[in-house]
Amino acid sequence: MDALQSAIIEEIEQLIEQDRLVLPTLPEVALRARDAALDPDISARGLAEVVSNDPAMTARLIRVANSPLVRAQRQIDDLSQAISRMGMSMACNIISALAMRQMFQASHPRVDALMREIWARSTEVAGIATVLCRHYTALKPDQAMLAGLLYQVGALPVLSYIEEHDSLLSSDALDDIVTTLHPRLGALILTHWEFPKELIEVPLAYGQLQRQVPVADYVDLVTIAHLESLYGSHPEDGPAVATVSAYARIGLQPSATGEDGLRQEMKSTAQALQS
């Protein structure tokens, strides 16, 4: 790591310590959906009214409701029906997830390219984590999806800072800075957004391959999904399975993720989030 990279990391770390780094805000449609979901009397039609003034979100939510993510067998084209099919909790999580996409873009070409790359990776990880959750755990698939989409959200303030300061960095240098800083910042952002503790832990711990906890959790799902995303086609290039404790807790053999049906389900789920 060269002197410029080290200086940028040190400067951002100082801003974090001084509580001066600007953190991204949750998109308005996600905030409105979350507030609506807290109303015990809210109906699917009521939540649909909250979302319906955003045509793009409406179209994408209906598309997701008809996708393998929800495992639907009959096509629908009505927003209220889409929300009813998902259930209120899942619908709000999916609204939050879909709203994230708009945050991963920038005007600086190099920064924008890396943001889009991170979003593409995150949707792939989310798709894998969702399917693994459904087939191998009793955890909530929509929470697993959200965990996968948010595991690198800490990259946003780092890249925004670099864009604002117009640093002339190579793509590799940007990768190194994001890799160093995003776990801590991801936890700060999710805390700031008042996400549950089990999701706040994901960016901090998904890279701890020998982590020891009593039962499988969302960190485990994202750990495996991240490794499968990186090395699924070439497992020989990744870490030895025995060194990744999450596989044993999930009860998963790495070769199982290569099965045609499971791999297609993962791909279709990721595509539903990307669309």
N, C-alpha and C positions, 0 to 999 in steps of 0.2 A: 504494500500500500504506500503510495507516494505522499509527499508532504502536503499537497493540496487536499487530497482525500482526508488525511488525518486532521487537517485544520478545519474542514467542513464538519466532520463528525464531532470534533471537540466543541465547535461553535454551537451546533444543534443540541448537543448534550447540555451545554450551559443554559441554553434557552429553556430546555426541559426542566432543569433544576430550579430555574428562576420563575417557572410557570409563565413563560412569555412566548412559547411557541404556539402559533395559531393552529388549533385543531379543527378539522372539518366538522360541519354540522350535518345532522341527519336530514336527508331531503324532506321537504315539507309534506309530501304525500304520505311518506312513511310515518311522520309525526302525527298527522291527522288520523291515519288508520290506527295507530297505537292508542291514541286518546279515545277513539270510538270504541275500540275493543275493551277498554276499561269500564265501559258502561254496561252493567249487567243486563240491561233491557234492550241492548242493541240487537237488531235483526240483520239477516243477510241483506235485505233491501236497504236498511239504514247504512250499512257499511258500503254498499254499492253506491249510494248517493254521495258518500264522502269521496269515492274514487272516480265517479263518472265524469267529473269536470276535467279529467285528464284523459283525453281520448287515447293517447299512446299507451298509457298504463292499462286502461280498460281492455284494449285489444290484446295486449300481452298477457294480461291475467286470464282472459278467456282462452288464449292459446295454451297457456300452461295447464289450465283446467282440463283441456282435451289431450294432454300429453301423457307419456308414461310416468311422469313424476307423480301424477295423481292416480294413475292406473285406471283411467276411465275407459268404458266400453262403448259409450254412446256420445256422439258429438252434441255439444250445446253451443248456443251463440248468445246467451243472455248472461249479463254480469251477475245478477242476483243468484241465478242458478249455479254459476261458477263458484261463487263464494259459499253457497250452501253445500256444494259437492266437496269442497275442501274442508269446511269447518272454519269457525271464526279464527282460532289460533293459527292454523296453518295458512289461512288467507292473509292474515296480517304479517306473518313471517315472509310469505312470498312477495307481498307488496314491498316490504322492506328490502328484500333481496333484489327485486327488479329495479327498485329506485336507486340502488347502488351503482348501477351501470353508468349513469350520467356523471358520476364523480370521477371515473377513471378516464379522464381526457384532459389534454393540456394544449396550449398554443405552441409551445416550443417543440419542434419536430422530434428531437431525441427523447425528451421527457414524455411526450405523447405516445411514442412508440413503446416505451417501457411500461407506461400505464396500461396501454391496451394489452400488452403481453401479460402483465400481472392479472388483469381481469380475465383473459382467456384461460390462464392457468388456474385461477380461482374457480371459474365455472366448471372446469374439468375436475378439480379436486372436490367441488361440491357435488357433482354428479356421482362420482365414485363413492364419496362418504354417504350420500343418501341411500344408494343401493346396498352398500355394505350394512348400513344401519338396519334397513328393512329386512335383510336376509339373515343377519347374524346376531342382532341384539334386540333388546326390548326398549331401546331408546327411541326418541321421536325423530322420524325421518326429516321433518321440516326443520327441526333444530340442527340436525346434522348438516342439512343443506346450508343453513345460515352460517354455521361454524366454518364450512368450507369456503364460502364466499368471503368471509371476513378475516380469514387467517393471516392475510397479508395487507389488511387495511392500513396498517401503520406506515406503509410506503407513501400514502397520500401526502401527509404534511412534509415528509422529507423531500419528495419530488417537487411539491409546490414551493418550498423554500429555495431549492436549487434553481427552479425556473425563474423565480423572482429576482434572484441574484445573478442570473445569466452566466453561471459558471460553465466554462468550456471544458466539459468532461467527456471522456469516452464512454461508450455504453458499458464496458467492463467496470469502469470506475463507478458509474451510477449503481450498477448491480452490487458492488462491494459495500457502498454506503448504505443502500437500502437493506442489505442482508444484516449489517451490523446494528441498525437502528430500529427496524420495523417491529420486532417482537415487543419491545418495551412500549413503543408508541401505540401499537395495536391495542395493548391492554389499557393504556390511558384513554384512547378514543372510545373503546367499548364501555369503560367505566363512565366516561363523560356522557355517553348515550344511554346510560342506565340499563345496559344489557345484563342478563343473569350471570352469576359468578362462573357457572360452568362454561360459558362462552368466552368470558374475559380471559380465562386461563389458556384458551386455545393458542393464540399467537405466542404466548410466553413459553409454552411447553411442548408444542408439536414436534420440535426438533430434538427433544430429549429422548433418544432412541432406547435408552435403558431405564427409563422412568419406571418407578415402582408405585403402583396404587392397587387397592384391593380388588376393584372391579372395573370393567371396561367403561369408558366414558367418551365424550365427544372429542377430547384430545386424541385418544387412541384412533378414532375413525379418521381424523384429519392427518395424523401421522402416517397411517397406512395409505390413505388416498394420495398424499403428497409423494410418497415413495413410488406408488404405482404410476402416478402421473409422470414422474421423472424416469423411471426405470422399467415400466411395465413390459416394454418390448425387448429389453435387454437386462433381465434381472441380474445377470452376472456382473454388471457394472455397479450395482447398488450394494448396500451393506448386507452382510450375512444375516439371514433371517433370525438366527439364534441371538443376534445382538439387538433385535428390535422386539422389546417386550410386549408391544401392543398386539402383535399377531397372536400370541398365546392367549391373551385376555379376550380377544374377539373370538378365538377358536377358529382361525382362518389359516389355511395353507396358501402361500403366495400363488401357487399354480392355479388355484381355484378362480382367481380374478381373470384368468385368461380364457375361461370357458366362453364359448360364443354367445350363449344367451345372456350371461351376466355382463359381459363386455358390451353387448349391444344395448342393454338396459342402461348401463352407465353413460354410454355415448348419447343416447336419446334424451336422458335426463339433463345432461350438460347442454345439449342443443336447445332444450326448452328454456333454459336460463339465459342463453346467449341471444336468442331471437328477439 
